[in-house]
Amino acid sequence: MHPFSFTKAANTREALDAGRHGGRYIAGGTTLVDLMRESVERPDTLVDISDLPMRDVTVTERGGVRIGALVTMTEAAAHPKVRSLYPVISQALELSASAQLRNMATIGGNIMQRTRCTYFRDVTADCNKREPGSGCAAQEGFNRTHAILGTSEDCVATHPSDAAVAFAALEARVHLLGPDGERQVPFADFLLRPGNTPNREQALRRGELITAVEIPALPRPLKSGYLKVRDRQSYEFALASAAVALHVRGGVIREAKVAAGGVGTVPWKLPAVERHLVGERPSESLWAAAAERAADGSRPLRHNRFKVELLKRTVERQLRVVGGSK
C-alpha cells in the first residue's frame, strides 16, 4: 500500500483546512479503503471526518427531508420520517449492501462511491477514469454489466449507488461546504457524465465537503418504491433498477418522478417516461407505453444489449407496483 498520513478533524474548520491542502475525506471507508488496498487510489493524506456534526435527519420547513452526510445507510433507511415520506429511499438503501456495510457506510460516502467496473479496479487494464488518456478496455472487453445510457468513447462504466437513483428520481439537492462557503447543487448536476473527462466524477470544488442531501417536499399523497434486478438476491449490484414516485389525485397522475440505475454512467432520470405519465389515468396499457420510453438514447455494447429490454421491463413492473391500475 502507498504510504499516507492520517489526521482526525475535530471540527469542520480543521476538515476544510486539510481538504484545501489535498486531504481526502473518509468516514465509513467502505469504498476508499478497498480502492487503496487495490492501489487504485493513492491519497497522500486521509482526513477522518467521522466526528463532525452531520448525523441528523430532519424534516425541513416545507416538509422535505434533510439527511446529514454522516448518517449511516442503516440509520437513514430506518428513520421513521424517511420510511413514511419516501419509502423509495429506504428500499434503495436496504437493497444496496450487506447489513455490515450499511452499518458503516454513510450517505455522503454512498453517493461519492466509485464504479465497480472490473477494468477500473484492475490497475493493469486501460482505464481513462483511473488514468486519463490510457483508453477504455471495457469498450471492446467484457461489458455485460456496463452502461447503455450516458456513455462516451472514453468511458462506459456504471454508477453503482442504489440510493443515488432514488435521490435522482426525487430531484434531491446536495449541500456542500467549502473554503468559499456553503452552496447547494441539484443532484442531477452533482454526479457528472464521463464525456472526455471520466476521471472527474462529481461537481466538487477543491476541499469541499458534503454536509447533507435534501429531498424536497413533494405533493401528497405520494406513493414510491424501488425495484432492483440483479444476478443474485444476496449482496450484488444492479443490472437494472427503477425508482418511482407518483402523486395521483382524483384518479389522475399529477406528478411522476422516475429514474433508473445499473444502466447509466450516472443515475439516469427518465423525463420521457415522466411526461408520458402526467395527466393520465393509471392503467396497464399506460405503464407499458411509458416504459417503452425508458431506453431512449441508449447505446448498448456487444455484451449488454439485453439491458435495453430489461430496463423497460423493470420500469414497467415498478410503475405497476407503485401506481396500480384501475
C-alpha positions in Angstrom: 0.0 0.0 0.0 1.2 3.5 -0.8 2.3 5.4 2.3 -0.1 8.1 3.6 -0.7 10.3 6.6 -3.8 10.2 8.7 -5.5 13.0 10.6 -8.8 13.3 12.5 -10.7 16.5 12.2 -12.1 17.8 15.4 -14.4 20.3 13.6 -15.4 21.5 10.2 -12.7 24.2 10.1 -10.0 21.6 10.6 -11.5 19.4 8.0 -11.8 22.1 5.4 -8.3 23.3 6.0 -6.9 19.8 5.5 -9.1 19.3 2.4 -7.9 22.5 0.9 -4.4 21.2 1.1 -5.2 18.0 -0.7 -6.5 15.7 2.1 -9.1 13.1 1.2 -12.1 12.9 3.4 -13.0 9.5 5.0 -15.8 8.3 7.4 -17.0 4.8 7.0 -14.3 4.0 4.5 -16.2 1.1 2.8 -15.2 2.2 -0.7 -12.0 4.2 -0.3 -10.2 1.7 1.8 -10.9 -1.0 -0.7 -9.5 1.2 -3.5 -6.4 2.0 -1.5 -5.9 -1.7 -0.8 -6.0 -2.4 -4.6 -3.7 0.6 -5.4 -6.5 2.2 -7.5 -6.5 5.2 -5.1 -3.3 6.5 -3.6 -4.1 9.5 -1.4 -1.2 11.2 0.4 -3.4 12.3 3.3 -6.7 10.9 4.8 -8.9 13.2 6.9 -11.2 11.4 9.2 -14.5 13.4 9.4 -16.5 10.9 11.4 -16.8 13.2 14.5 -18.3 16.1 12.6 -21.9 17.2 13.4 -23.6 15.8 10.3 -25.6 12.9 11.8 -29.1 14.3 11.9 -32.2 13.5 9.8 -34.6 16.4 9.9 -37.8 17.5 8.3 -37.5 20.8 6.6 -39.9 23.8 7.0 -41.6 22.9 3.7 -42.0 19.2 4.5 -39.0 17.7 2.8 -36.2 15.7 4.5 -32.6 16.6 5.0 -30.2 13.7 5.7 -26.8 14.5 7.1 -23.8 13.3 5.2 -22.6 11.2 8.1 -25.9 9.4 8.7 -25.3 5.7 8.1 -27.2 3.9 5.4 -28.8 1.8 8.2 -29.9 4.9 10.1 -31.3 6.6 7.1 -33.2 3.6 5.9 -34.7 3.0 9.4 -35.6 6.6 10.2 -39.4 6.9 10.6 -39.7 10.1 8.5 -37.7 8.6 5.6 -39.7 5.4 5.7 -43.1 7.2 5.8 -42.4 10.1 3.5 -40.0 8.5 0.9 -40.1 4.7 1.2 -38.2 4.6 -2.1 -35.1 5.8 -0.3 -35.4 3.2 2.5 -35.9 0.4 0.0 -33.0 1.5 -2.2 -30.7 1.7 0.9 -31.8 -1.7 2.2 -31.1 -3.3 -1.2 -27.7 -1.7 -1.5 -25.3 -3.8 0.5 -24.9 -6.3 3.4 -26.0 -5.2 6.8 -22.4 -4.9 8.0 -21.6 -2.4 5.2 -24.8 -0.5 5.7 -23.9 -0.1 9.4 -20.6 1.6 8.4 -21.2 3.4 5.1 -22.5 6.9 5.2 -25.0 8.8 2.9 -22.2 11.2 1.8 -19.8 8.3 1.0 -22.5 6.3 -0.7 -23.1 8.9 -3.4 -19.4 9.5 -3.7 -18.5 5.8 -4.3 -16.7 4.9 -7.5 -17.6 2.4 -10.2 -17.3 -1.3 -9.7 -16.1 -1.7 -13.3 -13.5 -4.5 -13.2 -11.2 -2.7 -15.6 -11.2 0.4 -13.4 -10.2 -1.8 -10.4 -7.6 -3.7 -12.4 -4.5 -1.5 -12.4 -3.0 -3.4 -15.3 -6.0 -2.6 -17.6 -6.5 0.6 -19.7 -8.9 2.9 -17.9 -9.5 6.6 -18.6 -11.3 7.0 -15.3 -8.2 5.8 -13.4 -5.5 7.0 -15.8 -6.7 9.7 -18.2 -5.7 9.1 -21.8 -4.9 5.4 -21.3 -8.1 4.1 -23.1 -11.2 2.2 -22.1 -10.7 -1.6 -22.0 -14.4 -2.1 -21.4 -15.4 -0.8 -24.9 -14.1 -4.0 -26.6 -13.8 -6.1 -23.4 -16.5 -8.0 -21.5 -19.1 -5.3 -20.9 -22.2 -7.2 -19.8 -22.6 -5.0 -16.6 -21.7 -1.7 -18.2 -23.8 1.3 -19.1 -26.1 1.8 -22.1 -27.0 5.4 -21.3 -24.8 8.5 -20.9 -21.7 6.7 -22.3 -18.8 8.2 -24.2 -15.9 7.0 -26.3 -13.8 7.4 -23.1 -16.0 5.5 -20.5 -18.9 3.1 -20.3 -18.8 2.4 -16.5 -22.0 2.5 -14.5 -22.5 4.4 -11.2 -23.1 1.7 -8.5 -25.2 3.6 -5.9 -28.8 2.5 -5.4 -29.6 5.4 -3.1 -28.4 7.8 -5.7 -31.1 6.5 -8.1 -33.8 7.4 -5.5 -32.2 10.8 -4.9 -32.1 11.4 -8.7 -35.7 10.5 -9.1 -36.8 12.7 -6.2 -34.7 15.6 -7.5 -32.7 16.0 -4.3 -30.1 18.6 -3.7 -26.6 18.1 -2.3 -25.5 20.6 0.4 -21.8 21.4 0.2 -19.4 23.3 2.5 -16.0 24.6 1.2 -13.3 27.2 1.6 -15.7 29.7 -0.2 -18.7 28.9 2.0 -21.9 26.9 1.5 -23.7 26.1 -1.7 -26.3 23.6 -3.0 -26.1 21.6 -6.2 -29.1 19.8 -7.8 -28.5 16.1 -7.7 -28.8 15.9 -11.4 -25.7 18.2 -11.7 -23.7 16.7 -8.9 -22.7 13.4 -10.5 -21.1 14.0 -13.8 -21.4 12.1 -17.1 -18.0 10.9 -18.3 -17.7 12.9 -21.6 -14.0 13.2 -22.3 -13.1 13.7 -18.6 -14.3 10.4 -17.0 -11.8 10.9 -14.1 -13.9 13.9 -12.9 -17.0 12.3 -11.4 -18.6 14.9 -9.1 -19.1 18.7 -9.3 -17.0 19.3 -6.2 -14.5 22.1 -5.8 -11.2 21.6 -4.1 -11.6 21.0 -0.4 -15.4 20.9 -0.5 -17.3 18.6 1.9 -20.7 17.1 1.5 -22.8 18.1 4.6 -26.3 16.8 3.6 -28.6 15.5 1.0 -32.0 17.2 1.0 -35.1 15.8 -0.6 -37.7 18.4 -1.5 -41.3 18.3 -0.3 -43.5 16.7 -2.9 -47.3 16.7 -3.3 -49.3 14.3 -1.2 -50.4 11.6 -1.3 -47.2 10.2 -2.8 -46.5 6.6 -3.4 -43.0 5.5 -4.1 -40.8 2.4 -4.3 -37.6 0.9 -5.6 -37.0 -2.3 -7.7 -33.6 -3.8 -8.3 -32.8 -6.6 -10.8 -29.5 -8.4 -10.2 -27.8 -11.7 -10.8 -28.4 -12.9 -7.3 -30.6 -11.9 -4.4 -27.7 -11.5 -1.9 -25.4 -8.5 -2.0 -25.0 -7.6 -5.6 -25.0 -4.5 -7.9 -27.9 -3.8 -10.2 -28.2 -4.9 -13.8 -31.2 -2.5 -13.9 -33.2 -0.8 -11.3 -36.1 1.7 -11.1 -37.0 4.3 -8.6 -40.6 5.6 -9.0 -42.7 8.2 -7.1 -46.2 9.0 -8.2 -48.7 11.6 -7.0 -52.2 10.5 -8.0 -55.2 12.7 -7.2 -58.7 12.3 -8.5 -57.7 9.2 -10.4 -55.2 11.1 -12.5 -51.4 11.2 -12.2 -50.5 14.7 -11.3 -46.7 14.3 -10.8 -44.3 11.5 -11.7 -40.7 11.0 -10.7 -38.8 8.2 -12.3 -35.1 7.2 -12.5 -33.1 4.1 -13.4 -29.9 2.6 -12.1 -27.5 -0.1 -13.3 -27.8 1.2 -16.9 -26.3 4.7 -16.9 -22.9 6.2 -16.2 -24.8 8.2 -13.6 -28.3 7.6 -12.0 -30.5 8.1 -15.0 -33.6 10.4 -14.8 -36.3 9.4 -17.2 -38.1 12.6 -18.2 -39.7 11.0 -21.3 -41.3 8.3 -19.1 -42.5 11.0 -16.6 -44.0 13.2 -19.4 -45.9 10.2 -20.7 -47.5 9.6 -17.3 -48.5 13.0 -16.2 -52.2 13.8 -16.8 -53.1 10.2 -17.5 -55.2 7.7 -15.5 -53.3 4.7 -14.2 -53.7 1.6 -16.4 -51.8 -1.4 -17.5 -51.5 0.0 -21.0 -50.2 3.3 -19.6 -47.4 1.6 -17.7 -46.3 -0.4 -20.8 -46.4 2.6 -23.1 -44.5 4.8 -20.7 -41.8 2.2 -20.1 -41.2 1.9 -23.8 -39.5 5.3 -23.5 -37.1 4.2 -20.7 -34.3 3.3 -23.0 -34.5 6.3 -25.3 -31.0 7.3 -26.5 -29.4 4.1 -25.3 -26.1 2.8 -26.9 -25.7 -0.8 -26.0 -22.4 -2.7 -26.3 -21.7 -6.2 -27.5 -22.5 -8.0 -24.3 -25.1 -5.7 -22.7 -27.8 -5.4 -25.4 -30.2 -7.3 -23.1 -30.3 -4.3 -20.8 -32.4 -2.3 -23.2 -35.4 -4.7 -22.8 -34.5 -5.4 -19.1 -34.7 -1.7 -18.4 -38.1 -1.3 -20.0 -39.5 -4.3 -18.1 -38.0 -3.1 -14.8 -39.6 0.3 -15.2 -42.9 -1.1 -16.3 -43.0 -3.5 -13.3 -42.3 -0.8 -10.8 -44.8 1.6 -12.3 -47.4 -1.1 -11.9 -46.4 -1.8 -8.3 -46.4 1.8 -7.2 -49.3 3.1 -9.3 -51.5 0.1 -9.6 -54.3 0.3 -12.3 -58.0 0.7 -12.4 
